[in-house]
Amino acid sequence: MNLTVDVQEQKDKSIVLLAGEIDAYTAPKLKETLLSLTEKEGNKVEVNLEQVNYMDSTGLGVFVSGLKSTKENNSELKLVQLQDRVYRLFEITGLIDVIDVDKTVQGGY
Amino acid sequence: MDALKLDLSHYRQLLKQYIDTQDESALYEAEQISKRSIQHNISLEEIINTHINALEGIYPDLPENIQHSMSFLLEVMISYGLALQEFQDLREAQLEIKSEISVAARMQNTLLSTVKPDVDGFDIGVVSVPANQMNGDYHHFIHHADGTVGITVADVIGKGIPAALCMSMIKYAMESFPSEHKNPSEILESLNRVVERNVDPSMFITMFYALFNPAASTISYSSAGHEPGFYYHAADDTFEEIRAKGVVLGVTDTAQYRQYEREIHAGDMIILLTDGVTECRQGDRFIESEEVLEVIKSFSHLPAQELVESVYRHFEKLQDFHLRDDFTLIIIKKDV
């Protein structure tokens, strides 16, 4: 049960590369990193979940806080390259209608 | 905390035995003293003092420089002694917290307790097992005067005590809705506003709400992002996912929920659950929902309560099975 969180700053956006599992143990670390990025006024944040093979509902909670923070800070949050199992969670919870989730396409806005 | 005294003469005797013979059995005894000292809260200083006294007892004319070295050792160990004391205090504090949590868990059980309805022509079974002390899953039956029953299954995202507190709020919000207000879509829309206004941004709730009408043998339902349940068709022995669209409670204040309705036929089953059931894992392997359905099917001849309990026990018995999430399963069977 581990998660690595890497942030790559590009000139027009921040890319967060995740690998591992997002659960109650690893979520606090992700939340801290994610919110520090979405709290930057106008920042574009793209989270790549290609290497995330497990996420539980605590992970959804992190992305929901991220979403709320983008509304307060006029920033943007986008999730890309989700594995089927993880995508299903966003689908069931109806969050695909409120969070920008792009299952397949890699890269930019 | 009273520090007990070490038995000086016993210590002296052992020490002498070891100095004379270097016998292993004396070392074994020394280990026992060490364990007992921890059990009885004997301080590190006390042990070193006992050692000094025992040494002086064995060698009355102990060279002065050795005596000084012992005082020096005592001083060096003081911080360790304090750290040990702190560790013991923390351990006690942790026990206190544990017992407070179990009081809270009992209180939660009382606050959120619900009575399984007894309805003619149907058989209902419920099992709800928390992964930790406090259950973040919630299920509730509301018995309406007209014979219909409101059924709620919910999962608070965000675990432990905050989740439990949140659930109590939801229960009381629901009970305060007027009794004519029982349509699943309306109830979820009202609750969504309550949650959106009152709950921490990283917390939200998935909920399946059904209005069950035993007399008409129908069920109408809406879902706020909850794990889909299943409908079992006895006629062709198949399961169908009960899909209902809707976002989780507490994310946007304008959420709307679609309401669905279906008829329940003889021998059919409605299966409601939380993601603790479909996210079961055995070691590193996920248990797929097909497997859960197979297990349900294999026990489906049993009365509903025995059925749900057998399903839970089946997964509990698997090797390396670890309940990572609260597990709630409700099955409503229509009599044949």
Boltz contact constraints between the chains, C-beta under 6 A:
constraints:
  - contact:
      token1: [A, 57]
      token2: [B, 157]
      max_distance: 6.0
  - contact:
      token1: [A, 61]
      token2: [B, 157]
      max_distance: 6.0
  - contact:
      token1: [A, 61]
      token2: [B, 158]
      max_distance: 6.0
  - contact:
      token1: [A, 61]
      token2: [B, 202]
      max_distance: 6.0
  - contact:
      token1: [A, 64]
      token2: [B, 204]
      max_distance: 6.0
  - contact:
      token1: [A, 64]
      token2: [B, 251]
      max_distance: 6.0
  - contact:
      token1: [A, 65]
      token2: [B, 201]
      max_distance: 6.0
  - contact:
      token1: [A, 65]
      token2: [B, 202]
      max_distance: 6.0
  - contact:
      token1: [A, 68]
      token2: [B, 201]
      max_distance: 6.0
  - contact:
      token1: [A, 93]
      token2: [B, 225]
      max_distance: 6.0
  - contact:
      token1: [A, 93]
      token2: [B, 248]
      max_distance: 6.0
  - contact:
      token1: [A, 94]
      token2: [B, 225]
      max_distance: 6.0
  - contact:
      token1: [A, 94]
      token2: [B, 246]
      max_distance: 6.0
  - contact:
      token1: [A, 94]
      token2: [B, 247]
      max_distance: 6.0
  - contact:
      token1: [A, 98]
      token2: [B, 251]
      max_distance: 6.0
  - contact:
      token1: [A, 98]
      token2: [B, 252]
      max_distance: 6.0
